């Protein structure tokens, strides 16, 4: 048996698996992500928060956020610090 047919078959098999594979970032959730405005309305007293892409702080009543990182998978907002902490 020669190596060439086995290698070609292995490549075809790997390609078929990649075509059928579900992306890791796919989400079964049908709920839309919460907007920053809705998050802040629903989380009173939060002064620092993140969506795993940007880190934000409330300054003079406005959200000031860092630039999102290049390879980022946005998540739901999470409060990282409340007023008075």
C-alpha positions, 0 to 999 in steps of 0.5 A, a space after each residue: 500500500 502506498 502512502 499517497 492514497 492514504 494521505 489523500 483519503 485522510 485529507 478528504 476526511 478532515 475536510 469533510 469534518 471541517 465542513 460539517 463542524 459547528 463553529 465554536 462561537 455558535 450560540 443556541 440562544 435566540 435571545 438578542 444580546 442586551 444593549 449597553 443602555 439596557 444593561 445600565 438601566 437594569 443595573 443601577 449603581 454599576 460604575 465599571 463593567 465589561 463585555 469581555 471585549 471592552 472595559 467601561 467606566 461611568 465618568 461624568 454620567 457617561 460610559 467611557 470604554 476601551 477599544 475592543 481587542 482584535 480577536 474578541 467574542 462579545 459576551 453579555 455585560 457584567 458589572 465589575 464594580 458598583 458605586 461605593 466598592 
